[in-house]
Amino acid sequence: MSKLLSLSSFLLLTVLAASMVVLPLILPPLPPPPLMLLFFPVGIMAALMILAFSPSHDPNLLIFSL
């Protein structure tokens, strides 16, 4: 089990965690993204909801409810 987390991987994860804490304090803030980019995750979620609740066109599909 100790082979899964070697010293080099532990050091790499420590450096990544430290950079995630320090870099936002050093770098300037970014401007907000364009409005269309903000709607991209909403569009993906809407498409997934439509696909999840749309009826199946496969007549051989059996759905059992408990």
PDB file with SEQRES, HELIX, SHEET and CRYST1 records, atoms N, CA, C and O in Angstrom:
SEQRES   1 A   66  MET SER LYS LEU LEU SER LEU SER SER PHE LEU LEU LEU          
SEQRES   2 A   66  THR VAL LEU ALA ALA SER MET VAL VAL LEU PRO LEU ILE          
SEQRES   3 A   66  LEU PRO PRO LEU PRO PRO PRO PRO LEU MET LEU LEU PHE          
SEQRES   4 A   66  PHE PRO VAL GLY ILE MET ALA ALA LEU MET ILE LEU ALA          
SEQRES   5 A   66  PHE SER PRO SER HIS ASP PRO ASN LEU LEU ILE PHE SER          
SEQRES   6 A   66  LEU                                                          
HELIX    1 AA1 LEU A    7  ILE A   26  1                                  20    
HELIX    2 AA2 LEU A   35  PHE A   53  1                                  19    
CRYST1    1.000    1.000    1.000  90.00  90.00  90.00 P 1           1          
ATOM      1  N   MET A   1       0.821  -1.192   0.000  1.00  0.00           N  
ATOM      2  CA  MET A   1       0.000   0.000   0.000  1.00  0.00           C  
ATOM      3  C   MET A   1       0.864   1.255   0.000  1.00  0.00           C  
ATOM      4  O   MET A   1       0.445   2.288  -0.523  1.00  0.00           O  
ATOM      5  N   SER A   2       2.044   1.187   0.567  1.00  0.00           N  
ATOM      6  CA  SER A   2       2.905   2.363   0.611  1.00  0.00           C  
ATOM      7  C   SER A   2       3.507   2.669  -0.755  1.00  0.00           C  
ATOM      8  O   SER A   2       4.005   3.774  -0.965  1.00  0.00           O  
ATOM      9  N   LYS A   3       3.474   1.721  -1.689  1.00  0.00           N  
ATOM     10  CA  LYS A   3       3.986   1.962  -3.034  1.00  0.00           C  
ATOM     11  C   LYS A   3       3.074   2.906  -3.813  1.00  0.00           C  
ATOM     12  O   LYS A   3       3.525   3.564  -4.750  1.00  0.00           O  
ATOM     13  N   LEU A   4       1.805   2.980  -3.439  1.00  0.00           N  
ATOM     14  CA  LEU A   4       0.873   3.829  -4.169  1.00  0.00           C  
ATOM     15  C   LEU A   4       1.187   5.312  -3.991  1.00  0.00           C  
ATOM     16  O   LEU A   4       0.978   6.099  -4.914  1.00  0.00           O  
ATOM     17  N   LEU A   5       1.679   5.698  -2.835  1.00  0.00           N  
ATOM     18  CA  LEU A   5       2.008   7.092  -2.558  1.00  0.00           C  
ATOM     19  C   LEU A   5       3.487   7.182  -2.219  1.00  0.00           C  
ATOM     20  O   LEU A   5       3.870   7.155  -1.049  1.00  0.00           O  
ATOM     21  N   SER A   6       4.303   7.289  -3.237  1.00  0.00           N  
ATOM     22  CA  SER A   6       5.740   7.367  -3.014  1.00  0.00           C  
ATOM     23  C   SER A   6       6.121   8.780  -2.586  1.00  0.00           C  
ATOM     24  O   SER A   6       5.274   9.672  -2.541  1.00  0.00           O  
ATOM     25  N   LEU A   7       7.371   8.972  -2.279  1.00  0.00           N  
ATOM     26  CA  LEU A   7       7.851  10.272  -1.824  1.00  0.00           C  
ATOM     27  C   LEU A   7       7.741  11.316  -2.929  1.00  0.00           C  
ATOM     28  O   LEU A   7       7.392  12.465  -2.659  1.00  0.00           O  
ATOM     29  N   SER A   8       8.033  10.933  -4.161  1.00  0.00           N  
ATOM     30  CA  SER A   8       7.966  11.901  -5.259  1.00  0.00           C  
ATOM     31  C   SER A   8       6.526  12.334  -5.539  1.00  0.00           C  
ATOM     32  O   SER A   8       6.277  13.511  -5.799  1.00  0.00           O  
ATOM     33  N   SER A   9       5.578  11.398  -5.490  1.00  0.00           N  
ATOM     34  CA  SER A   9       4.189  11.781  -5.719  1.00  0.00           C  
ATOM     35  C   SER A   9       3.662  12.627  -4.563  1.00  0.00           C  
ATOM     36  O   SER A   9       2.857  13.534  -4.774  1.00  0.00           O  
ATOM     37  N   PHE A  10       4.107  12.338  -3.356  1.00  0.00           N  
ATOM     38  CA  PHE A  10       3.704  13.155  -2.210  1.00  0.00           C  
ATOM     39  C   PHE A  10       4.254  14.573  -2.337  1.00  0.00           C  
ATOM     40  O   PHE A  10       3.549  15.536  -2.036  1.00  0.00           O  
ATOM     41  N   LEU A  11       5.497  14.713  -2.777  1.00  0.00           N  
ATOM     42  CA  LEU A  11       6.071  16.044  -2.970  1.00  0.00           C  
ATOM     43  C   LEU A  11       5.367  16.796  -4.094  1.00  0.00           C  
ATOM     44  O   LEU A  11       5.142  18.002  -3.986  1.00  0.00           O  
ATOM     45  N   LEU A  12       5.020  16.099  -5.164  1.00  0.00           N  
ATOM     46  CA  LEU A  12       4.306  16.730  -6.269  1.00  0.00           C  
ATOM     47  C   LEU A  12       2.947  17.250  -5.818  1.00  0.00           C  
ATOM     48  O   LEU A  12       2.573  18.374  -6.151  1.00  0.00           O  
ATOM     49  N   LEU A  13       2.204  16.440  -5.063  1.00  0.00           N  
ATOM     50  CA  LEU A  13       0.906  16.882  -4.552  1.00  0.00           C  
ATOM     51  C   LEU A  13       1.040  18.039  -3.569  1.00  0.00           C  
ATOM     52  O   LEU A  13       0.179  18.918  -3.532  1.00  0.00           O  
ATOM     53  N   THR A  14       2.104  18.050  -2.776  1.00  0.00           N  
ATOM     54  CA  THR A  14       2.334  19.145  -1.840  1.00  0.00           C  
ATOM     55  C   THR A  14       2.636  20.442  -2.572  1.00  0.00           C  
ATOM     56  O   THR A  14       2.140  21.504  -2.195  1.00  0.00           O  
ATOM     57  N   VAL A  15       3.455  20.357  -3.623  1.00  0.00           N  
ATOM     58  CA  VAL A  15       3.777  21.555  -4.407  1.00  0.00           C  
ATOM     59  C   VAL A  15       2.533  22.067  -5.128  1.00  0.00           C  
ATOM     60  O   VAL A  15       2.317  23.277  -5.189  1.00  0.00           O  
ATOM     61  N   LEU A  16       1.716  21.177  -5.673  1.00  0.00           N  
ATOM     62  CA  LEU A  16       0.486  21.610  -6.329  1.00  0.00           C  
ATOM     63  C   LEU A  16      -0.471  22.280  -5.343  1.00  0.00           C  
ATOM     64  O   LEU A  16      -1.082  23.299  -5.667  1.00  0.00           O  
ATOM     65  N   ALA A  17      -0.601  21.721  -4.157  1.00  0.00           N  
ATOM     66  CA  ALA A  17      -1.485  22.316  -3.145  1.00  0.00           C  
ATOM     67  C   ALA A  17      -0.965  23.685  -2.708  1.00  0.00           C  
ATOM     68  O   ALA A  17      -1.744  24.623  -2.539  1.00  0.00           O  
ATOM     69  N   ALA A  18       0.348  23.797  -2.527  1.00  0.00           N  
ATOM     70  CA  ALA A  18       0.926  25.078  -2.124  1.00  0.00           C  
ATOM     71  C   ALA A  18       0.753  26.120  -3.227  1.00  0.00           C  
ATOM     72  O   ALA A  18       0.490  27.287  -2.936  1.00  0.00           O  
ATOM     73  N   SER A  19       0.897  25.714  -4.482  1.00  0.00           N  
ATOM     74  CA  SER A  19       0.728  26.678  -5.572  1.00  0.00           C  
ATOM     75  C   SER A  19      -0.723  27.134  -5.681  1.00  0.00           C  
ATOM     76  O   SER A  19      -0.984  28.280  -6.048  1.00  0.00           O  
ATOM     77  N   MET A  20      -1.673  26.248  -5.365  1.00  0.00           N  
ATOM     78  CA  MET A  20      -3.076  26.649  -5.401  1.00  0.00           C  
ATOM     79  C   MET A  20      -3.411  27.632  -4.283  1.00  0.00           C  
ATOM     80  O   MET A  20      -4.380  28.383  -4.392  1.00  0.00           O  
ATOM     81  N   VAL A  21      -2.627  27.635  -3.221  1.00  0.00           N  
ATOM     82  CA  VAL A  21      -2.855  28.583  -2.128  1.00  0.00           C  
ATOM     83  C   VAL A  21      -2.142  29.896  -2.398  1.00  0.00           C  
ATOM     84  O   VAL A  21      -2.691  30.962  -2.121  1.00  0.00           O  
ATOM     85  N   VAL A  22      -0.918  29.838  -2.939  1.00  0.00           N  
ATOM     86  CA  VAL A  22      -0.085  31.038  -3.073  1.00  0.00           C  
ATOM     87  C   VAL A  22      -0.389  31.810  -4.356  1.00  0.00           C  
ATOM     88  O   VAL A  22      -0.444  33.040  -4.319  1.00  0.00           O  
ATOM     89  N   LEU A  23      -0.585  31.139  -5.475  1.00  0.00           N  
ATOM     90  CA  LEU A  23      -0.739  31.839  -6.752  1.00  0.00           C  
ATOM     91  C   LEU A  23      -1.941  32.781  -6.810  1.00  0.00           C  
ATOM     92  O   LEU A  23      -1.806  33.858  -7.390  1.00  0.00           O  
ATOM     93  N   PRO A  24      -3.094  32.454  -6.257  1.00  0.00           N  
ATOM     94  CA  PRO A  24      -4.190  33.450  -6.291  1.00  0.00           C  
ATOM     95  C   PRO A  24      -3.871  34.726  -5.519  1.00  0.00           C  
ATOM     96  O   PRO A  24      -4.451  35.774  -5.804  1.00  0.00           O  
ATOM     97  N   LEU A  25      -2.976  34.658  -4.564  1.00  0.00           N  
ATOM     98  CA  LEU A  25      -2.597  35.862  -3.824  1.00  0.00           C  
ATOM     99  C   LEU A  25      -1.643  36.735  -4.623  1.00  0.00           C  
ATOM    100  O   LEU A  25      -1.595  37.947  -4.415  1.00  0.00           O  
ATOM    101  N   ILE A  26      -0.877  36.132  -5.540  1.00  0.00           N  
ATOM    102  CA  ILE A  26       0.136  36.855  -6.308  1.00  0.00           C  
ATOM    103  C   ILE A  26      -0.413  37.376  -7.636  1.00  0.00           C  
ATOM    104  O   ILE A  26      -0.157  38.520  -8.011  1.00  0.00           O  
ATOM    105  N   LEU A  27      -1.164  36.540  -8.340  1.00  0.00           N  
ATOM    106  CA  LEU A  27      -1.638  36.903  -9.669  1.00  0.00           C  
ATOM    107  C   LEU A  27      -2.776  37.912  -9.594  1.00  0.00           C  
ATOM    108  O   LEU A  27      -3.545  37.910  -8.632  1.00  0.00           O  
ATOM    109  N   PRO A  28      -2.890  38.789 -10.618  1.00  0.00           N  
ATOM    110  CA  PRO A  28      -4.003  39.750 -10.628  1.00  0.00           C  
ATOM    111  C   PRO A  28      -5.317  39.037 -10.938  1.00  0.00           C  
ATOM    112  O   PRO A  28      -5.309  37.968 -11.549  1.00  0.00           O  
ATOM    113  N   PRO A  29      -6.432  39.610 -10.528  1.00  0.00           N  
ATOM    114  CA  PRO A  29      -7.721  38.964 -10.822  1.00  0.00           C  
ATOM    115  C   PRO A  29      -8.020  39.012 -12.315  1.00  0.00           C  
ATOM    116  O   PRO A  29      -7.638  39.951 -13.014  1.00  0.00           O  
ATOM    117  N   LEU A  30      -8.708  37.986 -12.784  1.00  0.00           N  
ATOM    118  CA  LEU A  30      -9.068  37.897 -14.195  1.00  0.00           C  
ATOM    119  C   LEU A  30     -10.386  38.622 -14.445  1.00  0.00           C  
ATOM    120  O   LEU A  30     -11.225  38.717 -13.549  1.00  0.00           O  
ATOM    121  N   PRO A  31     -10.570  39.135 -15.667  1.00  0.00           N  
ATOM    122  CA  PRO A  31     -11.873  39.746 -15.986  1.00  0.00           C  
ATOM    123  C   PRO A  31     -12.937  38.664 -16.101  1.00  0.00           C  
ATOM    124  O   PRO A  31     -12.612  37.500 -16.334  1.00  0.00           O  
ATOM    125  N   PRO A  32     -14.188  39.028 -15.942  1.00  0.00           N  
ATOM    126  CA  PRO A  32     -15.249  38.017 -16.047  1.00  0.00           C  
ATOM    127  C   PRO A  32     -15.337  37.473 -17.478  1.00  0.00           C  
ATOM    128  O   PRO A  32     -15.030  38.190 -18.430  1.00  0.00           O  
ATOM    129  N   PRO A  33     -15.748  36.234 -17.632  1.00  0.00           N  
ATOM    130  CA  PRO A  33     -15.872  35.668 -18.985  1.00  0.00           C  
ATOM    131  C   PRO A  33     -17.053  36.282 -19.724  1.00  0.00           C  
ATOM    132  O   PRO A  33     -17.931  36.887 -19.109  1.00  0.00           O  
ATOM    133  N   PRO A  34     -17.074  36.126 -21.049  1.00  0.00           N  
ATOM    134  CA  PRO A  34     -18.242  36.623 -21.810  1.00  0.00           C  
ATOM    135  C   PRO A  34     -19.520  35.910 -21.389  1.00  0.00           C  
ATOM    136  O   PRO A  34     -19.489  34.795 -20.870  1.00  0.00           O  
ATOM    137  N   LEU A  35     -20.641  36.580 -21.627  1.00  0.00           N  
ATOM    138  CA  LEU A  35     -21.931  36.065 -21.171  1.00  0.00           C  
ATOM    139  C   LEU A  35     -22.272  34.728 -21.812  1.00  0.00           C  
ATOM    140  O   LEU A  35     -22.857  33.867 -21.155  1.00  0.00           O  
ATOM    141  N   MET A  36     -21.922  34.533 -23.071  1.00  0.00           N  
ATOM    142  CA  MET A  36     -22.240  33.280 -23.752  1.00  0.00           C  
ATOM    143  C   MET A  36     -21.491  32.108 -23.119  1.00  0.00           C  
ATOM    144  O   MET A  36     -22.019  30.997 -23.068  1.00  0.00           O  
ATOM    145  N   LEU A  37     -20.284  32.339 -22.642  1.00  0.00           N  
ATOM    146  CA  LEU A  37     -19.532  31.271 -21.993  1.00  0.00           C  
ATOM    147  C   LEU A  37     -20.146  30.875 -20.661  1.00  0.00           C  
ATOM    148  O   LEU A  37     -19.994  29.736 -20.219  1.00  0.00           O  
ATOM    149  N   LEU A  38     -20.842  31.811 -20.016  1.00  0.00           N  
ATOM    150  CA  LEU A  38     -21.502  31.486 -18.753  1.00  0.00           C  
ATOM    151  C   LEU A  38     -22.713  30.591 -18.973  1.00  0.00           C  
ATOM    152  O   LEU A  38     -23.078  29.817 -18.088  1.00  0.00           O  
ATOM    153  N   PHE A  39     -23.345  30.688 -20.152  1.00  0.00           N  
ATOM    154  CA  PHE A  39     -24.514  29.862 -20.438  1.00  0.00           C  
ATOM    155  C   PHE A  39     -24.151  28.480 -20.954  1.00  0.00           C  
ATOM    156  O   PHE A  39     -25.035  27.636 -21.098  1.00  0.00           O  
ATOM    157  N   PHE A  40     -22.888  28.221 -21.236  1.00  0.00           N  
ATOM    158  CA  PHE A  40     -22.474  26.924 -21.761  1.00  0.00           C  
ATOM    159  C   PHE A  40     -22.769  25.777 -20.786  1.00  0.00           C  
ATOM    160  O   PHE A  40     -23.357  24.784 -21.216  1.00  0.00           O  
ATOM    161  N   PRO A  41     -22.397  25.851 -19.497  1.00  0.00           N  
ATOM    162  CA  PRO A  41     -22.757  24.760 -18.569  1.00  0.00           C  
ATOM    163  C   PRO A  41     -24.266  24.629 -18.374  1.00  0.00           C  
ATOM    164  O   PRO A  41     -24.765  23.525 -18.157  1.00  0.00           O  
ATOM    165  N   VAL A  42     -24.997  25.744 -18.449  1.00  0.00           N  
ATOM    166  CA  VAL A  42     -26.451  25.679 -18.315  1.00  0.00           C  
ATOM    167  C   VAL A  42     -27.041  24.928 -19.498  1.00  0.00           C  
ATOM    168  O   VAL A  42     -27.984  24.155 -19.330  1.00  0.00           O  
ATOM    169  N   GLY A  43     -26.500  25.144 -20.694  1.00  0.00           N  
ATOM    170  CA  GLY A  43     -26.967  24.433 -21.879  1.00  0.00           C  
ATOM    171  C   GLY A  43     -26.690  22.945 -21.804  1.00  0.00           C  
ATOM    172  O   GLY A  43     -27.525  22.129 -22.194  1.00  0.00           O  
ATOM    173  N   ILE A  44     -25.513  22.591 -21.300  1.00  0.00           N  
ATOM    174  CA  ILE A  44     -25.179  21.172 -21.137  1.00  0.00           C  
ATOM    175  C   ILE A  44     -26.133  20.521 -20.138  1.00  0.00           C  
ATOM    176  O   ILE A  44     -26.603  19.407 -20.370  1.00  0.00           O  
ATOM    177  N   MET A  45     -26.423  21.201 -19.033  1.00  0.00           N  
ATOM    178  CA  MET A  45     -27.326  20.659 -18.028  1.00  0.00           C  
ATOM    179  C   MET A  45     -28.744  20.506 -18.585  1.00  0.00           C  
ATOM    180  O   MET A  45     -29.420  19.518 -18.296  1.00  0.00           O  
ATOM    181  N   ALA A  46     -29.193  21.475 -19.380  1.00  0.00           N  
ATOM    182  CA  ALA A  46     -30.522  21.386 -19.974  1.00  0.00           C  
ATOM    183  C   ALA A  46     -30.595  20.218 -20.950  1.00  0.00           C  
ATOM    184  O   ALA A  46     -31.590  19.495 -20.977  1.00  0.00           O  
ATOM    185  N   ALA A  47     -29.544  20.028 -21.753  1.00  0.00           N  
ATOM    186  CA  ALA A  47     -29.534  18.906 -22.696  1.00  0.00           C  
ATOM    187  C   ALA A  47     -29.556  17.572 -21.957  1.00  0.00           C  
ATOM    188  O   ALA A  47     -30.236  16.640 -22.385  1.00  0.00           O  
ATOM    189  N   LEU A  48     -28.827  17.474 -20.866  1.00  0.00           N  
ATOM    190  CA  LEU A  48     -28.816  16.237 -20.088  1.00  0.00           C  
ATOM    191  C   LEU A  48     -30.169  15.969 -19.435  1.00  0.00           C  
ATOM    192  O   LEU A  48     -30.606  14.821 -19.357  1.00  0.00           O  
ATOM    193  N   MET A  49     -30.828  17.019 -18.969  1.00  0.00           N  
ATOM    194  CA  MET A  49     -32.153  16.839 -18.374  1.00  0.00           C  
ATOM    195  C   MET A  49     -33.165  16.397 -19.430  1.00  0.00           C  
ATOM    196  O   MET A  49     -34.011  15.545 -19.159  1.00  0.00           O  
ATOM    197  N   ILE A  50     -33.084  16.970 -20.631  1.00  0.00           N  
ATOM    198  CA  ILE A  50     -33.996  16.573 -21.708  1.00  0.00           C  
ATOM    199  C   ILE A  50     -33.761  15.112 -22.075  1.00  0.00           C  
ATOM    200  O   ILE A  50     -34.710  14.352 -22.263  1.00  0.00           O  
ATOM    201  N   LEU A  51     -32.485  14.723 -22.175  1.00  0.00           N  
ATOM    202  CA  LEU A  51     -32.181  13.327 -22.500  1.00  0.00           C  
ATOM    203  C   LEU A  51     -32.612  12.372 -21.387  1.00  0.00           C  
ATOM    204  O   LEU A  51     -33.039  11.250 -21.660  1.00  0.00           O  
ATOM    205  N   ALA A  52     -32.502  12.810 -20.148  1.00  0.00           N  
ATOM    206  CA  ALA A  52     -32.851  11.925 -19.031  1.00  0.00           C  
ATOM    207  C   ALA A  52     -34.350  11.673 -18.954  1.00  0.00           C  
ATOM    208  O   ALA A  52     -34.775  10.571 -18.607  1.00  0.00           O  
ATOM    209  N   PHE A  53     -35.155  12.684 -19.273  1.00  0.00           N  
ATOM    210  CA  PHE A  53     -36.595  12.542 -19.114  1.00  0.00           C  
ATOM    211  C   PHE A  53     -37.339  12.285 -20.421  1.00  0.00           C  
ATOM    212  O   PHE A  53     -38.565  12.179 -20.417  1.00  0.00           O  
ATOM    213  N   SER A  54     -36.622  12.184 -21.533  1.00  0.00           N  
ATOM    214  CA  SER A  54     -37.309  11.878 -22.790  1.00  0.00           C  
ATOM    215  C   SER A  54     -37.592  10.380 -22.858  1.00  0.00           C  
ATOM    216  O   SER A  54     -36.796   9.577 -22.371  1.00  0.00           O  
ATOM    217  N   PRO A  55     -38.712  10.000 -23.455  1.00  0.00           N  
ATOM    218  CA  PRO A  55     -39.041   8.573 -23.522  1.00  0.00           C  
ATOM    219  C   PRO A  55     -38.122   7.833 -24.490  1.00  0.00           C  
ATOM    220  O   PRO A  55     -37.621   8.402 -25.460  1.00  0.00           O  
ATOM    221  N   SER A  56     -37.919   6.580 -24.206  1.00  0.00           N  
ATOM    222  CA  SER A  56     -37.075   5.752 -25.054  1.00  0.00           C  
ATOM    223  C   SER A  56     -37.886   5.266 -26.252  1.00  0.00           C  
ATOM    224  O   SER A  56     -39.079   4.989 -26.128  1.00  0.00           O  
ATOM    225  N   HIS A  57     -37.234   5.164 -27.412  1.00  0.00           N  
ATOM    226  CA  HIS A  57     -37.895   4.691 -28.620  1.00  0.00           C  
ATOM    227  C   HIS A  57     -37.577   3.226 -28.883  1.00  0.00           C  
ATOM    228  O   HIS A  57     -37.903   2.699 -29.947  1.00  0.00           O  
ATOM    229  N   ASP A  58     -36.944   2.567 -27.918  1.00  0.00           N  
ATOM    230  CA  ASP A  58     -36.587   1.156 -28.064  1.00  0.00           C  
ATOM    231  C   ASP A  58     -37.734   0.313 -27.504  1.00  0.00           C  
ATOM    232  O   ASP A  58     -37.981   0.353 -26.299  1.00  0.00           O  
ATOM    233  N   PRO A  59     -38.443  -0.449 -28.347  1.00  0.00           N  
ATOM    234  CA  PRO A  59     -39.581  -1.238 -27.829  1.00  0.00           C  
ATOM    235  C   PRO A  59     -39.138  -2.427 -26.982  1.00  0.00           C  
ATOM    236  O   PRO A  59     -39.947  -2.966 -26.228  1.00  0.00           O  
ATOM    237  N   ASN A  60     -37.888  -2.848 -27.083  1.00  0.00           N  
ATOM    238  CA  ASN A  60     -37.417  -4.007 -26.323  1.00  0.00           C  
ATOM    239  C   ASN A  60     -36.910  -3.634 -24.934  1.00  0.00           C  
ATOM    240  O   ASN A  60     -36.521  -4.515 -24.167  1.00  0.00           O  
ATOM    241  N   LEU A  61     -36.907  -2.351 -24.596  1.00  0.00           N  
ATOM    242  CA  LEU A  61     -36.401  -1.893 -23.307  1.00  0.00           C  
ATOM    243  C   LEU A  61     -37.470  -2.095 -22.240  1.00  0.00           C  
ATOM    244  O   LEU A  61     -38.567  -1.545 -22.337  1.00  0.00           O  
ATOM    245  N   LEU A  62     -37.143  -2.887 -21.223  1.00  0.00           N  
ATOM    246  CA  LEU A  62     -38.067  -3.123 -20.123  1.00  0.00           C  
ATOM    247  C   LEU A  62     -37.560  -2.403 -18.882  1.00  0.00           C  
ATOM    248  O   LEU A  62     -36.393  -2.529 -18.511  1.00  0.00           O  
ATOM    249  N   ILE A  63     -38.436  -1.657 -18.252  1.00  0.00           N  
ATOM    250  CA  ILE A  63     -38.077  -0.933 -17.030  1.00  0.00           C  
ATOM    251  C   ILE A  63     -38.940  -1.474 -15.918  1.00  0.00           C  
ATOM    252  O   ILE A  63     -40.167  -1.454 -16.014  1.00  0.00           O  
ATOM    253  N   PHE A  64     -38.314  -1.957 -14.867  1.00  0.00           N  
ATOM    254  CA  PHE A  64     -39.031  -2.505 -13.723  1.00  0.00           C  
ATOM    255  C   PHE A  64     -38.951  -1.521 -12.570  1.00  0.00           C  
ATOM    256  O   PHE A  64     -37.883  -0.983 -12.280  1.00  0.00           O  
ATOM    257  N   SER A  65     -40.064  -1.288 -11.920  1.00  0.00           N  
ATOM    258  CA  SER A  65     -40.067  -0.441 -10.729  1.00  0.00           C  
ATOM    259  C   SER A  65     -40.334  -1.312  -9.517  1.00  0.00           C  
ATOM    260  O   SER A  65     -41.101  -2.272  -9.579  1.00  0.00           O  
ATOM    261  N   LEU A  66     -39.704  -0.970  -8.436  1.00  0.00           N  
ATOM    262  CA  LEU A  66     -39.845  -1.768  -7.214  1.00  0.00           C  
ATOM    263  C   LEU A  66     -40.958  -1.234  -6.352  1.00  0.00           C  
ATOM    264  O   LEU A  66     -41.225  -1.779  -5.281  1.00  0.00           O  
TER     265      LEU A  66                                                      
END                                                                             
